[in-house]
Amino acid sequence: MEHSRVIEITRQNKDVFTLRFDSSIKAKPGQFLMLWVPGGKEVPMSLSDTSNPAAITFRTFGETTRAISLLKAGDRFYYRGPYGNSYPVPSGKVAYIAGGTGLASLNAMIMKYAGDVFVGARTKEDLFLLGDGYNVATDDGSAGFKGTVVDLFIPNAWKYDYVYVCGPEQMVKALIDKLGKDIKARIYISLERLMKCGIGICDSCSINGIRVCRDGTIFNIDQVRNMSEFGVFKRNESGKIEFFVNGKR
């Protein structure tokens, strides 16, 4: 396990923060770290910037992430990684599709390879890391297009050569279902699953026996289509199966 010190923490919205840290870490866009602070659990964090100094962007959802959000410049934290594979280098016309905190993972790619960015959130208060010209969708219409980011993107899907996706599982499943199988673009998806170890031992992030942390987190669209469990159920921290609402194939 490595350790680093906080350079700064920036609040992006009511519960999303970016932590920039002092490290010479060598990582590629799409990879993640397992972070730990004393008294908390290890949690996976996407690298939102892979330059030096690097950064992570995260939403507070439990005791550990809240503790991380309270760190100050100079405070020390611990991490393992980087883990996982990385997004392939694009060519031609590029699009990025982000929902939830998915923009955190995609941001490192956006910084390196320009493209059209489609971002979805429940309300404008949930948006973060927005850049000029981003295409925004909100469920309540408080910013940009009223509806989902999937509905915003679909009419434009056939314009692109490479598409990168990261967001909640049900959002990703809806996108795959609406795209169909005649899409020409090369589509790569970063999957989000509960991770305890980050190295393929605990099996908590498995889908059809595929370990998201070790075999991914980035898969092409055909690989995800072949995961019969995707969008249907997942496992909670105790290992119990939890079905998604209306989860079906």
N, C-alpha and C positions, 0 to 999 in steps of 0.2 A: 504493500500500500504506500502510495506517495502522499506528500502533504504540500499544501500551498497556502499562500496568504491572499486575502481579499484586497484588491485594488480599489474597487468601488462596487456598490450595489445601487442600481437604478430602478425605481418603481415605474412599471410600464402602464399599469392600470390598477384597479382596486385589489387584485390578488395575483398579478403577474410581475415578476422581478427579473432583472438581468444582473448576473454576478460576473464581473470581470476579475480574473485572478492572475497572479504572478507565477507564470510557469512557461517553460520552454517545450511544452507538450507538442508532440508531432501527431496530428490527427487530420483526417479527411472529412469533408462534409458528409453527414449522415451517421457518423459514429457517435457513441455515447460514453459517459463515465458512470461509475457507481460511486456516489458521494456519501460521505458519512461525517457527522459531527458527534462529539461525545454526548451520550445520553439518548441518541436517536438510532433509527434503523438505517441501513444502506438503502439508497434510492437511486434509480437510473435517471440520468439527466442528459438530454440532447445538447450537443455543442451548437450554439447558435452563431458562433464565430470561431473558426479554426486558425485564425492568424495569431500572432503573438503580440500582446497578451490575448489569450483565448477568453471565451465567455460562454456561459450557459444561461438560458432563459427558461423559467419554470413558473408553474402556477402552484400556490400554496393550497394543499388539500389534506394535510395531516400534521402531526406534531413535528416530524422531521423537517418537512419543507418550511413550516413556519419558523422553526429554529434557524434554518439556513437564511431565511429572509431577514432575520434580525441581526445577522453578522455585520460587523463594521469593518471599515478599512483597517488592515493590519491583522485582523483575526485570522486564525488558522483553521483549515478544514482538511479533510483527508479524502483521497479518491483512489480508485483502481481504474485501469483502462489507458487509452481508449479501446473500446470493444466494438464488435460488429463490422460489417462491410461498409462500403461507401457508395454514394450515388455514381453511376457511370458518367463519364464526361460526355456532354451533349454536342450535337452539331445541328445546323439548320435552325428552324424556328422552335423556340422553347416556351413551355408553359409550366407554371407551378400552381398547385391547388392545395390550399391549407384550410383546415377546420380545427376548432378547438385550439390546442396549443401546438398544432402541427407546424405552424410558421416558425417555431423555434428551431426545428430540425432543418427546414428548407432554407432558412435565412442564410446559413453558411454557403449554400449553393448559389443563392441569388446574388450574394456579394461577389462571387467569382464569375458567374455566367449569366448575363443579362437575359431576361425573358419577361413574358407577361405573367403577372401574379394575380391569382384569384383567391380571395380570402373570405371565409365565412365565420359568423359569430351570432350569438343569440341577439345581442343589442350592441349599439355603438360603444357602450361602456366596456364591453368585453374585448374590443379590438386592441391590438398592440403591434409594435414594430412595423407600422405602416410606412410605406415609401410613396413617393410621388407616382401617380399614374396607376396605383393598385386598383384592381376591380373588386369592389366590396359588396358582400351580400349579408343582410341581417334578417333574422327570422321575423322581427317586428317592423322592419322597414325604417328603423331609426337612422340608418346610414346606408346609402347606396341602394342596391336592388333589394326588393322585399321578397324573401324566400331563401332557399338554400344555395350554398356555393355550387353544388352540383347542378342545379337548374340554371344558374348563371353561366356555368362553363359549357354545358352540353352543346348549345348552338354554335359554339366556336371550336369544338373539339377537333374537327377535321382540318383545321388550319395548321396544326403543329406536327413537328417531326419527333420531338421528345417532350414527354409530360412527366412531371414528378409530383407525387401525391403524399401527403401525410395528414392524418386526422383521425377522428373517432371511427371505430370499426364499422358502425352502421352507416356512416357517411361514405366510407370507402366502398362498402358493399353496394350502396345505392348507385354510386358512380359506375362501378363495374357493370352492374345490371343494365344501366341506361346506355352505356357505350356499345354494348353488344360485341360481337366478335369480328366485325368487319373494319374496325378502326385500324388505320395504317400506322399511327404514331407508335413509337417505342415508349411504353409506360412503365414507370418504376414506382413502387409503393413502399413507404416505410411503415411497417406495422407497429401498432402500440398494444402491448400486452403487459400484464403484471410480471415483473422480474424480481426475483429474490437474489440470485447469484450472479447473473450476467455472463456466465461462462458455460452454460449448457448442462449443469449438474442437477438442479432442483426440479426441472420439468414444468415449472409453473407457467411458463410462457408458451408451451408447446401447442401447435395446431396440427392435427393429424400426424403427430409424432415429429413434426418439424420444429426445432427449437428456434424461436424468433431471435433470441439473443445471440446464439452461436451460428446459426445458418443464415441469418439476416443481420440487421432488421429489414434490409431492403430486398424486395423480391420483384420480379417482373410480373406483369398482369396475368400471364398464363399460369405461373406458379400459384398465384393467389386463387385464380379460378378453380384450380384443382384441389383446393383445401375445402373439403365438404363441411368442416366444422366452422369455417370462417363466417362471421356474421350470425351464427346460430347460438353458440354458447362459449363461455370462457370459464376459467377457474378463479375463485377468490383466494385470499391469503391462506385460508385453511385447506385449500385444495378442492373445495366443494364446487360442483358444476353450477353455474348460473346461466340461465338462458336469457338472451336478449329479448326485449319486447318484440313480439311478432317475428322472432328469428325463424327463418325458414330458407330452404334452397329452392 
